[in-house]
Amino acid sequence: MERHPQWERLLLGILVIVLIGILGIQFFEGYSFLEALWFIIVSLTTTGYGDYVPVTTAGRIFVMALLFIGVGLILYAFGNGVAVIVEGKLADALGRKGMRKRIAELEGHILICGAGRVGRQVIQSLKKEKIPFVVIENDVNITRELREQGVLVLEGDATADEILLEAGIRKARGLIAALPSDADNVFVSLTGKELNPNIIIVARANRDESESKLIRAGADKVIAPEAIGGRRMAVSILKPVTVEFVETIMNSRGTEIEIEEIMVSDCSSLIGKTLRDSRIKDQTGAMIIAIMREGEIIGVPQADEKIKPHDLLIAIGTRNQLSLLENLAVISESKEV
């Protein structure tokens, strides 16, 4: 639980004033403990019923000093309490309003449904890649934590149409269903595809039998974290150097080598040429390691493989080399220098 030293000190100060007041009134006026407590409480709260009043000069002087200090302390504590409540609610309201405005302005972003262990890994990856995204999470503590980190997050049920619409699903390019329940991920996939038929959905599955259900519900890709983790552990012990190389490329932002997906445009100068004739390696330095065509992956394509419009070239190289390849993939023959 979060501690607030300032409030602890204020409460301690008030208790000390009350205790001193009780002891002083008992000493000067001869009141019982309960009578003294009643007198101090009604005096410090400025209620002043008047059924008990100091009759001695020393008692009156003591009470005046006590009221001067005690009432001031109580008013200060009350004022601080009101300020914290009002400012906190105002800041929270303004923060939520500003966040909703920023979300409404997004386009081509990713929705992350669920910010548990899997969802947090997705968040970190998208932050590294500087991809705009919105998180939907129903745990108030997690949403508060993410807001403090500057993450765009909505508190609510990701299976509800209203929250998905508020997160901008109609303008989003992708949705990641990372909820802990397979049933919820099925529902999110179904709802997401209904609200935006063109959105790409990647869903988490905890059980093998859930994969087919998620695909039928609209998920384009189903990921089973436990299965992937098990295979990765096996490969790590069998081929440690290969795994380390791939992880360096996929996870390290400081490495020179990257893997990129590059779409071939309708007017690209590469269309109709074989990989050999295109001289991609000579012109850019990047290497084509696979081609996705009409949903099929052509792994390690041959040199005589012809490039077609809308081919997705999966290439490896430095950032500069991949940028040169991107230019080739979109620039027509007539525009080449």
C-alpha positions in Angstrom: 0.0 0.0 0.0 1.3 3.5 -0.9 2.3 5.6 2.1 1.7 9.4 2.4 4.1 10.8 5.0 2.5 14.3 4.9 -0.9 13.0 5.9 0.6 10.8 8.6 2.3 13.8 10.1 -0.9 15.9 10.0 -2.9 13.2 11.7 -0.2 12.7 14.3 -0.2 16.4 15.0 -4.0 16.5 15.4 -3.9 13.5 17.8 -1.1 15.2 19.8 -3.2 18.4 20.1 -6.3 16.5 21.2 -4.3 14.5 23.8 -2.6 17.7 25.2 -6.0 19.4 25.3 -7.6 16.5 27.3 -4.7 16.5 29.8 -4.7 20.3 30.1 -8.5 20.6 30.7 -8.4 17.8 33.2 -5.6 19.6 35.1 -7.0 23.1 35.0 -10.7 22.5 35.2 -10.9 19.1 36.9 -13.1 17.5 34.2 -13.3 13.7 33.8 -11.7 12.1 30.8 -15.0 11.9 28.8 -16.0 15.5 29.7 -12.5 16.7 28.6 -12.7 14.8 25.4 -16.1 16.2 24.6 -15.0 19.7 25.3 -11.9 19.4 23.1 -13.7 17.9 20.2 -16.5 20.5 20.1 -14.0 23.2 20.6 -11.5 22.1 17.8 -14.4 21.5 15.4 -15.8 25.0 16.3 -19.1 23.4 17.2 -19.1 25.0 20.7 -22.3 23.7 22.3 -21.4 25.6 25.5 -22.4 22.9 28.0 -18.8 22.9 29.2 -16.8 26.1 29.5 -13.5 26.8 31.3 -14.1 28.8 34.5 -10.5 29.4 35.6 -8.2 32.0 34.2 -5.5 29.4 33.5 -8.0 27.1 31.8 -9.2 30.0 29.5 -5.7 30.9 28.5 -4.9 27.3 27.9 -8.0 26.8 25.7 -7.3 30.0 23.7 -3.8 28.8 22.9 -5.1 25.3 22.1 -7.8 26.6 19.8 -5.3 28.9 18.0 -3.0 26.0 17.2 -5.5 23.2 16.9 -8.2 24.9 14.7 -5.4 26.2 12.4 -4.0 22.7 12.1 -7.4 21.1 11.4 -8.3 23.7 8.8 -4.9 23.2 7.1 -5.5 19.4 7.0 -9.0 19.9 5.7 -7.9 22.3 3.0 -5.2 20.0 1.9 -7.6 17.1 1.8 -10.1 19.0 -0.4 -7.3 20.2 -2.7 -6.0 16.6 -3.2 -9.4 15.2 -3.9 -10.4 18.0 -6.3 -7.1 18.2 -8.1 -6.8 14.5 -8.3 -10.3 14.1 -9.8 -9.8 17.0 -12.1 -6.4 15.8 -13.3 -7.8 12.3 -13.8 -10.8 13.6 -15.8 -8.6 15.9 -17.9 -6.1 13.1 -18.5 -8.8 10.7 -19.6 -10.3 13.3 -21.9 -6.9 14.1 -23.4 -6.2 10.4 -23.9 -9.5 9.8 -25.6 -8.8 12.7 -27.9 -5.4 11.3 -28.8 -7.0 7.8 -29.5 -9.7 9.4 -31.7 -6.9 10.9 -33.8 -5.1 7.6 -34.4 -5.2 5.8 -37.7 -3.5 2.6 -38.7 -2.7 1.7 -35.1 -2.7 -1.6 -33.2 -5.2 -2.6 -30.5 -3.8 -4.7 -27.7 -6.6 -6.5 -25.7 -5.2 -7.5 -22.4 -2.0 -6.3 -20.6 -1.0 -9.4 -18.7 2.3 -11.2 -19.2 1.8 -11.7 -22.9 0.3 -8.3 -23.5 3.1 -6.5 -21.7 5.6 -8.2 -24.0 3.7 -6.9 -27.0 3.5 -3.4 -25.5 7.3 -3.3 -25.0 7.9 -4.5 -28.6 5.6 -2.0 -30.2 7.1 0.8 -28.1 10.6 -0.2 -29.3 9.4 -0.1 -32.9 7.5 3.2 -32.2 4.3 1.7 -33.6 1.1 3.5 -32.4 -1.1 1.3 -30.2 -4.0 1.4 -27.8 -4.3 -1.0 -24.8 -7.7 -2.3 -23.5 -7.5 -3.6 -19.9 -10.1 -4.1 -17.2 -7.7 -4.1 -14.2 -7.8 -0.7 -12.7 -4.3 -1.0 -11.2 -2.7 -2.1 -14.5 -4.5 0.8 -16.4 -3.3 3.3 -13.8 0.3 2.0 -14.1 0.2 2.1 -17.9 -1.2 5.7 -17.9 1.7 6.7 -15.7 4.1 5.3 -18.3 2.4 7.4 -21.0 0.7 4.4 -22.7 -2.7 5.0 -24.4 -5.0 2.7 -22.4 -8.8 2.3 -22.0 -10.2 0.7 -18.9 -13.0 -1.7 -19.8 -14.0 -5.1 -21.2 -12.3 -5.8 -24.5 -15.2 -8.1 -25.6 -17.6 -5.1 -25.6 -18.4 -3.4 -28.9 -18.4 0.1 -27.3 -14.8 -0.2 -25.9 -13.5 -1.5 -29.2 -15.1 1.3 -31.1 -13.8 3.8 -28.6 -10.3 2.4 -29.1 -10.7 3.1 -32.9 -11.0 -0.4 -34.2 -12.6 0.9 -37.5 -9.4 2.8 -38.3 -6.9 0.2 -36.8 -4.8 -2.0 -38.9 -4.3 -4.8 -36.4 -5.7 -6.3 -33.2 -3.8 -8.6 -30.7 -6.1 -10.7 -28.5 -3.9 -11.4 -25.5 -6.6 -12.1 -22.9 -5.9 -15.0 -20.5 -9.2 -16.8 -21.5 -9.4 -18.5 -24.8 -13.2 -18.0 -24.8 -12.7 -14.2 -24.5 -10.1 -14.2 -27.3 -12.6 -16.0 -29.5 -15.2 -13.4 -28.7 -12.8 -10.5 -29.3 -11.7 -12.0 -32.6 -15.3 -12.5 -33.7 -16.3 -8.9 -32.7 -13.2 -7.3 -34.1 -13.7 -8.9 -37.5 -17.3 -7.9 -37.5 -16.5 -4.2 -36.7 -13.6 -4.1 -39.1 -13.5 -6.9 -41.7 -10.1 -5.7 -43.0 -8.3 -5.8 -39.7 -5.5 -8.3 -39.1 -6.1 -10.3 -35.9 -3.4 -12.2 -34.0 -4.9 -14.2 -31.1 -3.4 -16.0 -28.1 -4.3 -19.6 -27.4 -3.7 -21.5 -24.2 -5.0 -24.8 -25.5 -4.4 -26.6 -28.8 -8.1 -27.2 -29.4 -8.7 -23.5 -29.3 -6.7 -22.7 -32.4 -9.4 -23.9 -34.9 -12.1 -22.0 -33.0 -10.0 -18.8 -33.1 -9.4 -19.1 -36.8 -13.2 -19.7 -37.4 -13.9 -16.6 -35.3 -11.8 -14.4 -37.5 -8.2 -14.6 -36.2 -5.6 -14.4 -39.0 -2.9 -15.9 -36.9 -3.0 -17.9 -33.6 -0.1 -18.0 -31.2 0.3 -20.5 -28.4 3.0 -18.9 -26.1 3.6 -22.1 -24.1 4.1 -24.2 -27.3 6.4 -21.6 -28.8 8.3 -21.3 -25.5 8.9 -25.1 -25.4 10.1 -25.3 -29.0 12.4 -22.3 -28.4 13.9 -24.0 -25.4 14.6 -27.2 -27.4 16.2 -25.3 -30.3 18.2 -23.2 -27.9 19.9 -26.2 -26.5 20.3 -27.9 -29.9 21.3 -24.9 -32.0 22.4 -22.2 -29.5 24.4 -20.0 -32.0 21.6 -19.9 -34.5 19.1 -18.9 -31.9 21.4 -16.2 -30.5 21.8 -14.8 -34.0 18.1 -14.7 -34.7 17.4 -13.2 -31.3 20.0 -10.5 -31.9 18.3 -9.6 -35.1 14.7 -9.7 -33.8 15.2 -8.1 -30.4 18.2 -5.8 -30.4 17.7 -2.3 -31.6 21.5 -1.6 -31.7 22.3 -4.3 -34.2 23.1 -3.4 -37.8 21.3 -6.4 -39.3 17.5 -6.3 -39.6 14.8 -8.4 -41.2 12.1 -6.5 -43.1 8.9 -7.2 -45.1 8.8 -5.1 -48.3 5.8 -5.0 -50.6 6.3 -4.9 -54.4 4.1 -2.1 -55.9 2.2 -2.4 -59.2 4.7 0.0 -60.9 8.0 -1.4 -59.5 10.9 -1.9 -61.9 11.4 -5.4 -60.3 8.2 -6.8 -61.7 8.8 -9.6 -64.3 12.4 -10.0 -63.5 14.0 -13.0 -61.9 15.9 -12.6 -58.7 19.1 -13.1 -60.7 18.2 -10.4 -63.3 17.0 -7.9 -60.7 20.5 -7.7 -59.2 19.0 -6.9 -55.9 22.0 -8.0 -54.0 24.4 -6.0 -56.2 22.3 -2.9 -56.2 21.3 -2.8 -52.5 23.3 -5.3 -50.6 20.1 -6.8 -49.1 19.3 -10.5 -49.5 15.9 -12.0 -50.2 15.4 -14.9 -47.9 11.7 -15.6 -48.7 8.8 -14.4 -50.7 5.1 -14.4 -49.6 2.8 -14.7 -52.6 -1.0 -15.0 -52.3 -0.7 -16.3 -48.7 2.0 -18.9 -49.6 5.6 -18.6 -48.4 8.4 -19.4 -50.9 11.3 -20.1 -48.7 14.8 -19.6 -50.0 13.6 -18.7 -53.5 15.7 -19.8 -56.5 17.6 -17.3 -58.6 15.1 -17.9 -61.5 12.1 -17.0 -59.4 10.2 -14.2 -61.0 9.0 -11.2 -59.0 5.3 -10.4 -59.3 3.1 -7.4 -58.2 2.2 -7.5 -54.5 4.9 -10.0 -53.7 6.0 -9.5 -50.1 9.8 -9.7 -50.1 11.3 -10.9 -46.8 14.8 -9.5 -46.8 17.8 -9.3 -44.5 20.3 -6.5 -44.4 21.3 -3.2 -42.8 18.8 -0.4 -42.4 20.4 1.5 -45.3 20.4 -1.6 -47.6 16.7 -2.3 -46.8 15.9 1.3 -47.6 17.5 1.0 -51.0 15.4 -2.2 -51.6 12.2 -0.4 -50.5 12.9 2.2 -53.2 13.4 -0.5 -55.9 10.1 -2.2 -54.8 8.1 1.0 -55.4 9.9 2.9 -58.1 9.0 2.3 -61.8 11.6 1.6 -64.6 11.0 5.1 -66.1 11.9 6.8 -62.8 15.2 4.9 -62.2 18.3 7.0 -62.6 
